[in-house]
Amino acid sequence: MAILSKIRDRSIALIAVIGLALFAFVLDPSTLSDFFDSTKINEVGEVDGESISRQEYAQALETYKTRTNGRVSDMQAAKTVWENILKEKIYTKQLEDAGVTIGESDVINSIINSPSIQGNPQFLNEAGLFDKDKFMQFLKDTQESEDQSLWNAWSNYISEVGVSLKRDTYDNLIKAGLGASLKEGQYQYEEDNNLVSADLVNIPYSSIPDSLVTVTRDEVDAYIKKNPTQFEIDATRDISYVKFDILATESDKEAIKNKVASFLEDRQDLNKATAQQFTIQGLKNTTDYNLFFEENISDIPMQEVYLMKNELPQVISEAVIQGKVNDTFGPYEDRNYFKISKLTATFSRPDSVKASSIFIPYVGSLGATVETTKTEEQAKVSIDSIYKLVRNNKKKFADIASKVNTDSSKDKGGDIGWNRHNQSFNSTRFDVDLAEFMFDNKVGEIGVVKSKFGFHVIRIDDQKNRQKVVKMITFGREIIPSLDTENAVFQKAEQFALDLASKESNFYDVAKKSNYQTKPAIGLKIMDDKVPGLPATQRPIVTWSFGRDAKVGDVQRFDVDKGYVVAILTGKTNKGLLSSSKAINRVRPILLNDKKAELIKEKMIGSSLNDIATANNIVIKKADNVSLKSPSIAGVGFEPKIVGAMQRAKENQFYNKVAGDRGVYAFVVNKKEKAVVLPNYEVYRKVISEDRKASVLKIFEALKKTSEVEDSRAAFHGVQ
């Protein structure tokens, strides 16, 4: 039995070994180590060895998206949240290394000292002073509340303040060590203002044709390796694509137009339950406009609007202004809709009114504030009393408005300025009842008006540009492609993708044959969600291009807003150093000039400027009173390297074979003029100090480069 037991135990072990072997066979080797490392599975990155968990990242992401209320895309949110997490962890580590601790109390004190908290009525005592205990109790109650949404918002805010405080503390520590001495100010002044004059000869790099100099791929590679920081790149992908737009055809438009036209007249329909016919009224005859819009399914909400001629659709403006009540117009095309309209009323009104207001809000009105205590009834009594006082006394109107009003008109004697007709009647920021009083009465009229904001005493001070105004309702259907059109476009996109399935097929040739326009998208990054040339976010295209199995030449069809995209992966660049083939356009001119400099130096033989000038058939030039502040040489151009060399050269000494940005030089300095001695160099010291302190704005990017940051968010955001 002991033997059988041993065999059984070993069998279990053997099965486990075989199972693991088979698992390893089908599993991507690159992921095998991660399978056994649970921390890798549950993290989205690391900063200097500190893990950033998926939970931490997801929670921060959700909080940020909630706070921004959908105003940013998922990838924009992801980038912001990631940067905030990096800042928190990097600054925390830097401060810890410096022996500085930012505790919870520091964060709370920072919040407490902010004006928005200090002035919040919720946290004031009976004397009107800020009460810290009230604030702390508020935080405690919020944290313990069953509804955690408010606490989550506060918790996030506290976290953000903490990050900001750490950043500011670290930056201030750095700033403290970035001052400048008066001696540095003096050096800067002298360097900028010391003048030098010299005779020189130069042979420009352009004098040697590029064809005479060879730059090899190995030399480009060597230059890249020697200067790696200049050529560090993130992983990128290149694609080309064809977009198939789903647009309404002329046939689609005609069908929609005819459908909208059919709603003008009455029509018969059948009640299936009773087998009886009934009449559905068209726009011409109906008076129940809400029912009409509901029965016929308008893509435009039911709304009666007031419009002047210049506010009407141009295609019907003249006819409407000349029309009569109950006249109908259309169908007409306007802003991607086919519309029919009906004239329901006409008025003569000014296009602008200047008015003044005394305003009394009540609890529950839109104009109410935390100080509002009057009920609707109390507010009505107050406004009626005020009306009796001001209706015949213009001066008293302004005095009372200055005392009573709580809006910006308080300091203007109640003056609410000029109000345009279209803004007053067709904007949610105004009120129709107010607008009707202002535009339907004459200058000098005073009255009481109840609005959604409260009660008003309104006085009409001035009016201008009286003209005809129409009241109109408009029914419409959006101009959209038909199902047949959508299917036809889909078939085109699908056929194009199928035509590219063959390995022998060339994307561009197939596209050209069908007269399709191809567009490139170069340098897509793994966390991008936009593709140049395409609307909105196109994250699926990016994730596809970065997929583990994606190969150059792969083709994929994507659904996009109002169409389809067929894309081909044309290039893959891995994270690291830019390849010589892609860097050659940057590196080649540098290496060309280096090699040309050596060839030019061979020509600059001699012990004087005259020797070199004669041997090369060039003239001696003059550089008069040049400085590092303005390092341009007449007849040569911008040459800071050469001017700098002249500044440090000895007078009357011959210098040869000095390479600059534009060519190779020989020169003799014949005069140096020191800058005028100043009694004080404080101005220059201050400039240096401020420039250094301004560089603190770039410090986080520098810290990030020196930190070991591992970004594994791509898998979290869909890259397989």
RONU-144429 format. One record per residue (C-alpha): residue in three letters; x, z, y negated. Coordinates in steps of 0.5 Angstrom, whole numbers, plus 500, padded with zeros to 3 digits. Example, Ala and Ser with C-alpha at 12.3 -4.5 7.8 and 13.67 -1.06 7.14 Angstrom:
2
Ala525516509Ser527514502
% end
This chain:
720
Met500500500Ala506501495Ile508494497Leu502491495Ser501496489Lys508493486Ile506486488Arg499487484Asp503490478Arg508484478Ser503479479Ile499482472Ala506481469Leu507474471Ile501472469Ala502475462Val509471462Ile506465464Gly500466459Leu505467454Ala509461456Leu503456456Phe500459449Ala507458446Phe507450449Val501449445Leu502453439Asp506450433Pro513454434Ser513455426Thr507459427Leu509463433Ser513469430Asp508469425Phe503471431Phe507477433Asp507479425Ser500481423Thr503483416Lys504475415Ile497474417Asn494479412Glu498477406Val499471401Gly506473399Glu511477397Val515480391Asp522483392Gly520485399Glu513488397Ser507485401Ile501482397Ser495482402Arg490478402Gln485483401Glu488485394Tyr489478392Ala481476394Gln479482390Ala483480384Leu480473385Glu473475385Thr473480380Tyr476475375Lys471469377Thr466474376Arg469476369Thr470469367Asn463467369Gly465460372Arg468458366Val474456370Ser475453376Asp477456383Met485454382Gln485456375Ala483463377Ala488463383Lys494461378Thr492466373Val490472378Trp497470381Glu501471375Asn497477373Ile499480380Leu507478379Lys507481373Glu504488375Lys509488381Ile515485377Tyr514490371Thr513496375Lys520495379Gln524493373Leu521500370Glu522504376Asp529501376Ala530503369Gly527510371Val521509367Thr514511370Ile507509367Gly502514369Glu495514370Ser494518364Asp499513360Val494508361Ile488512360Asn491514353Ser492507351Ile485505353Ile482511349Asn486509343Ser483502342Pro479501336Ser473499341Ile473505345Gln474510339Gly468507335Asn463506341Pro457511339Gln457512346Phe463517346Leu462520339Asn460527338Glu455530333Ala460530328Gly461522329Leu468523332Phe471521338Asp470525344Lys475524350Asp471529354Lys465524354Phe469518355Met472521361Gln465524364Phe463516363Leu468514367Lys467519373Asp459518373Thr461510373Gln466511379Glu461515383Ser455511381Glu451507387Asp451501383Gln459499383Ser459493379Leu460497373Trp466501376Asn469495379Ala469492372Trp472498369Ser477499374Asn479492373Tyr480493366Ile484499367Ser488495372Glu489490366Val491495361Gly496498366Val500491367Ser499490359Leu502497358Lys508496363Arg510489360Asp510492353Thr514498355Tyr519494358Asp519488353Asn520494348Leu526497352Ile529490352Lys528489344Ala531495343Gly538492345Leu537485342Gly539487335Ala544484331Ser550487327Leu552484320Lys558482322Glu554477327Gly550475321Gln557473317Tyr559469323Gln553465324Tyr553464316Glu560462316Glu559457322Asp553454319Asn556453312Asn563452313Leu565445312Val570440315Ser573433313Ala576429317Asp579422319Leu577419326Val576413330Asn571412336Ile570408342Pro563408344Tyr560409351Ser556403349Ser562398348Ile563398356Pro558394360Asp554399365Ser556393370Leu563395370Val562402372Thr559404379Val556410381Thr555412388Arg549416391Asp554421394Glu556422387Val549423385Asp548428390Ala555432388Tyr552432381Ile546435384Lys549440388Lys554442382Asn548443378Pro542446382Thr538449377Gln537443373Phe534440379Glu530445383Ile523443385Asp516445388Ala513441394Thr509435391Arg505429394Asp504422392Ile498419393Ser494412391Tyr487411391Val481407390Lys475410387Phe468407389Asp463409384Ile455410385Leu452407379Ala445405378Thr444397379Glu440393374Ser435393380Asp435400380Lys434401373Glu428396373Ala425400378Ile425406374Lys423403368Asn417400371Lys415407374Val416411368Ala411405365Ser406406370Phe405413367Leu402411361Glu396409363Asp390412367Arg391411375Gln387412381Asp389417387Leu386419393Asn384426395Lys386426403Ala382432404Thr375429401Ala377422402Gln374421395Gln378418389Phe380421383Thr383420376Ile390422374Gln391421366Gly396417363Leu400419357Lys396415353Asn389419354Thr392426357Thr391432352Asp394437358Tyr401435357Asn404441362Leu400438367Phe402431366Phe409433366Glu408437373Glu404432376Asn409426375Ile415430375Ser419429369Asp427430369Ile426432362Pro423439360Met416439357Gln417440350Glu414439343Val419437338Tyr419436330Leu424430329Met425426322Lys427419322Asn434420323Glu434424329Leu429420333Pro432415338Gln434409334Val431404339Ile424407337Ser425410330Glu422405326Ala416404330Val415412331Ile415413323Gln410408322Gly406410328Lys399414328Val398421332Asn396419339Asp401413339Thr405412345Phe412409345Gly416406351Pro419405356Tyr425405353Glu432407355Asp436413351Arg442417354Asn441415361Tyr434416361Phe428412361Lys423415357Ile416415354Ser414419348Lys407420345Leu406422337Thr402429337Ala402430329Thr405428323Phe408432317Ser411431310Arg417436310Pro423437306Asp430436311Ser433443308Val430449305Lys434455302Ala431462303Ser432469302Ser429475307Ile428482308Phe428484315Ile426490319Pro427490326Tyr423494331Val425497338Gly425491343Ser426485338Leu432481339Gly434483332Ala434490334Thr441494334Val443501337Glu441504330Thr434501331Thr429506332Lys422503329Thr416501333Glu413495332Glu407498329Gln412502324Ala416496322Lys409492320Val407498316Ser414498313Ile415490311Asp408490308Ser410496304Ile416492302Tyr412486301Lys407489296Leu413491292Val417485292Arg412479291Asn412479284Asn419482282Lys425477284Lys430482282Lys427488286Phe427483292Ala435483292Asp436490291Ile431492297Ala435487301Ser441490300Lys439496302Val435495308Asn438488311Thr443489317Asp445482318Ser450478313Ser445477308Lys445484306Asp451483301Lys448477298Gly441480296Gly438477302Asp440470301Ile440466308Gly442460305Trp440453306Asn437451313Arg436444316His430442319Asn432440326Gln436446327Ser430451324Phe425448329Asn429445335Ser434451336Thr434458340Arg438461334Phe432460330Asp424462330Val419457330Asp414461326Leu420463321Ala421455320Glu414453319Phe413458314Met419456310Phe418448311Asp410448310Asn410452304Lys412451297Val418453293Gly417460290Glu412462296Ile413469299Gly410472305Val410476311Val412473318Lys413476325Ser419473329Lys422474335Phe427478331Gly423483328Phe419482321His421479315Val419478308Ile421471306Arg422468300Ile423460299Asp428459294Asp429451294Gln427445298Lys430438298Asn429431301Arg422431303Gln420426308Lys416424314Val416429320Val413427327Lys411432332Met413428339Ile413430347Thr417426351Phe417424358Gly423421362Arg426420369Glu434420369Ile437413371Ile440414378Pro442410383Ser437408389Leu438410396Asp440403398Thr445403392Glu448409395Asn448406402Ala451400400Val457403396Phe458408402Gln459402407Lys464399402Ala468405402Glu468406409Gln469399411Phe475399406Ala478405410Leu477402417Asp481396414Leu486400413Ala486404420Ser491398423Lys498400422Glu500393420Ser495394414Asn498394407Phe493399402Tyr495395396Asp494388400Val487390403Ala485393396Lys487387392Lys484382397Ser477386396Asn479386388Tyr479394388Gln483397383Thr488402386Lys490408382Pro496413383Ala497420383Ile504422383Gly507429383Leu501433386Lys502441387Ile500445393Met495449388Asp493443384Asp485442384Lys485436379Val487429381Pro489424375Gly484419374Leu478423378Pro473427374Ala472435376Thr476438381Gln478435387Arg481440391Pro480437398Ile484431397Val490436395Thr489440401Trp489434405Ser495431402Phe499438404Gly496438411Arg501440416Asp500434420Ala499429414Lys504423414Val506418409Gly501412410Asp495417412Val489414410Gln482419408Arg476418405Phe473423401Asp466425398Val467426390Asp462426385Lys458420384Gly462416389Tyr467416394Val475416394Val479412399Ala486415399Ile493414402Leu499419402Thr505415399Gly510420398Lys512427400Thr517431397Asn519438400Lys521444396Gly528445394Leu533440390Leu530433388Ser533428392Ser538423389Ser533417390Lys529421385Ala534424381Ile538418380Asn535416373Arg537422370Val544423373Arg546416373Pro547416365Ile551422365Leu556420370Leu556413367Asn558416361Asp563420364Lys566414368Lys566410361Ala570416358Glu576416363Leu576408362Ile576409354Lys581414354Glu586409357Lys585405351Met586411346Ile594410347Gly598412341Ser601418337Ser596417330Leu589414328Asn593408326Asp596406333Ile589407336Ala585403331Thr590397331Ala590397339Asn583397339Asn581393333Ile577398330Val577402323Ile578409321Lys572412319Lys571419315Ala567425316Asp566428309Asn564435309Val560436316Ser558442319Leu555445325Lys548446321Ser548438320Pro553435325Ser552428323Ile558423322Ala557417318Gly557411321Val557415328Gly551419328Phe549426331Glu555429334Pro555436335Lys561437340Ile566433336Val564437329Gly565443333Ala571441335Met573439328Gln571446326Arg576449331Ala582444330Lys588445326Glu589442319Asn593435319Gln594436327Phe592429331Tyr587430336Asn586425341Lys581423347Val576428345Ala569426349Gly563427345Asp555425346Arg556418344Gly563416345Val571418345Tyr574420339Ala581421336Phe581425329Val585429324Val582434320Asn585434313Lys580439309Lys577445311Glu572449306Lys570456307Ala563458306Val562462299Val563469301Leu556473300Pro555480298Asn551481304Tyr549478310Glu543482312Val538475311Tyr542472317Arg543478321Lys535479321Val534472323Ile539473329Ser535479331Glu528476330Asp530470334Arg533474340Lys527479340Ala522472340Ser526470346Val523476349Leu516472350Lys520468355Ile523474359Phe517474364Glu519467367Ala527469367Leu525476371Lys520471376Lys526467377Thr531473379Ser526476383Glu525474391Val518471390Glu514468396Asp508464395Ser504463401Arg497462398Ala496455400Ala493457407Phe488462403His486456399Gly485451405Val492448406Gln492448414
% end
